[in-house]
Amino acid sequence: MQQIKRLFACLVLGFFFSNTLMAQEADKIYRSNIRSVKFHVKGDQLSYPIIRLNSGDQLELHFDDMDADVKYYSYTFTLCNADWTPAMLSQFDYMKGFSNVRINTYRNSSLVLTRYTHYTANLPDRNTTPTRSGNYLLRVFTNGDTSQVAFTKRFLVIDPKVTAGATVVQPFNSTVFKTHQKTQFSVNVQNIKPTNIFQQIKVVILQNYRWDNSITNLQPTFIRQNILEYNTEAQALFPAQKEWRWVDLTSFRLQTDRVEKGDYTNTGQTLFIKPEGERKDLRYMYYRDFNGFYQLGNIEQNNPYWQGDYATVYFRYSTPDRKEIPNKDLYLFGEFTNYELTDANRLKFNAETGMYETKQFLKQALYDYIYVTRDKTSKQISTEVTEGNWWEAENTYTILIYYKPLGGRVDELVGMTQVNSLANRPNFNNNRIL
C-alpha cells in the first residue's frame, strides 16, 4: 500500500512539473551561448518540423554552443492544445519511452576562426516517441534539470483522419484587394463525425509557417453533410507582403553583391550589408525565396554544421528623408531572428548617418529576412511602410485542423493542407494535401 502511495505521488509530481515548465514560451532561445538552432524534417533545412503519427518520419535538430565546451544537453517534449496551452495529461499519456533523452552527438568546430561545439539529434528515436497527434513543444535543457532550459521549439504530429482542400484568391473588398490574400477551403469530417462541430473542430491558418500572425477561431460558413466550407470575405485574410529580402553569406571572403565591405582579423570577421531602404513603392517582381527561412551552407568547406564560420554582420536601413519613422520601432525579422521583436533585433537610429543600424552574429548561410515596424502605442506589427503588400506575392499557407473527441482532454491534429498563393496561376502547381 505504501509503495502504491509513493507511485501515485510521483505521477502527480511528474504531471505538475510537466505543466509548470510550460510557462516557457514557444520557439524561444533562453541562453546567449546558443546559436543557429535548426529544427526541420530530416534532410530538408527549408521544411517545417511536421511528422505523421506512428510513421518512420524523423526530425533533425542542430544547434551550436558558442562556449566551445562539452555540456550535458538533453531534450524532452510536451503535448499542447491547438492554442499552445499545456495539455492536461501526464507525459505517460502521450510519450512512449524515456521522458528525458540525452543528446550524445556533438562535434567541435574545425577549419574556422570562431570556436563552438555543434550538437545534433534525430527524433523521435528508439528512446522516446510521441503516441498522440497534436502540437508539441520541444525543450532542450542542461545537466538533466528540466528547469535549466536552453531553448524551445515547436513541432507538429499529425494523424490524418480528415481531408481538406484549399485555394488562395484575391479579396473582393476594394480596400484590401491589391494588398491582401484570402484563403478559402473545405474540410471533410466524415471519418470522425463530430457531434458538435463548433466546439470540437478548431482550425488554424499559418502564413509561411509563422505563428505570430496565425489566424484562429474560424467558424465554417456552410455545412453540407460532412463537408465544412470556410469562405468569408472578412476572415482568413493575410497581408500579402512581398518576396523576402536575401543575403548570401555562404562565403565571408568572396563577397556577394549584397555585401558592401568586410573587415578581417586573425580572430574574427565583420561584414557590412549595403544600406537598404523602403520597397513599398517599388514595382513588384517575383523571384524564388525561402519565405523567411535560412539555409546553412558554405562554399569553402564540406560540412556547413561544424565547418561553417561566424561573422558579425551589420544591417543598415535608411528612410527616404533619413529621419526616424514616427512612433514606430524597426526590427529585423526572419527565422534567423526567431521572428522575435527583441532589443537584439531592433535597429537603432543613428542621427549622424541618418540610418537605422543593428548587428547580428551569423553563421555562413543563405538568409531571408524583412524589416517590420511595430507601433509604439498599439504594438501592431506591419510591413506596409518597409516592404509594402502586393496581392501577387508568393506565400505558402498551411491549414491545420484539430479535433477534440467527446470527453477528450487535448486537441488532436487530424488534418492539414498546404497551398501556395501561385497554385491557381499558369505554369505553377504546389498544392499538397496530407
C-alpha positions, 0 to 999 in steps of 0.5 A: 500500500505504501509503495502504491502511495509513493507511485501515485505521488510521483505521477502527480509530481511528474504531471505538475512539473510537466505543466509548470515548465510550460510557462516557457514560451514557444520557439524561444532561445533562453541562453546567449551561448546558443546559436543557429538552432535548426529544427526541420524534417530530416534532410530538408533545412527549408521544411517545417518540423511536421511528422505523421503519427506512428510513421518512420518520419524523423526530425533533425535538430542542430544547434551550436554552443558558442562556449566551445565546451562539452555540456550535458544537453538533453531534450524532452517534449510536451503535448499542447492544445491547438492554442499552445496551452499545456495539455492536461495529461501526464507525459505517460499519456502521450510519450512512449519511452524515456521522458528525458533523452540525452543528446550524445552527438556533438562535434567541435568546430574545425577549419574556422576562426570562431570556436563552438561545439555543434550538437545534433539529434534525430527524433523521435528515436528508439528512446522516446516517441510521441503516441498522440497527434497534436502540437508539441513543444520541444525543450532542450535543457542542461545537466538533466534539470528540466528547469535549466532550459536552453531553448524551445521549439515547436513541432507538429504530429499529425494523424490524418483522419480528415481531408481538406482542400484549399485555394488562395484568391484575391479579396473582393473588398476594394480596400484590401484587394491589391494588398491582401490574400484570402484563403478559402477551403473545405474540410471533410469530417466524415471519418470522425463525425463530430457531434458538435462541430463548433466546439470540437473542430478548431482550425488554424491558418499559418502564413509561411509557417509563422505563428505570430500572425496565425489566424484562429477561431474560424467558424465554417460558413456552410455545412453540407453533410460532412463537408465544412466550407470556410469562405468569408470575405472578412476572415482568413485574410493575410497581408500579402507582403512581398518576396523576402529580402536575401543575403548570401553569406555562404562565403565571408571572403568572396563577397556577394553583391549584397555585401558592401565591405568586410573587415578581417582579423586573425580572430574574427570577421565583420561584414557590412550589408549595403544600406537598404531602404523602403520597397513599398513603392517599388514595382513588384517582381517575383523571384524564388525565396525561402519565405523567411527561412535560412539555409546553412551552407558554405562554399569553402568547406564540406560540412556547413554544421561544424565547418561553417564560420561566424561573422558579425554582420551589420544591417543598415536601413535608411528612410527616404528623408533619413529621419526616424519613422514616427512612433514606430520601432524597426526590427529585423525579422526572419527565422534567423531572428526567431521572428522575435521583436527583441532589443537584439533585433531592433535597429537603432537610429543613428542621427549622424548617418541618418540610418537605422543600424543593428548587428547580428552574429551569423553563421555562413548561410543563405538568409531571408529576412524583412524589416517590420515596424511595430507601433509604439502605442498599439504594438501592431506589427506591419510591413506596409511602410518597409516592404509594402503588400502586393496581392501577387506575392508568393506565400505558402499557407498551411491549414491545420485542423484539430479535433477534440473527441467527446470527453477528450482532454487535448486537441488532436491534429487530424488534418492539414493542407498546404497551398501556395498563393501561385497554385491557381496561376499558369505554369505553377502547381504546389498544392499538397494535401496530407 
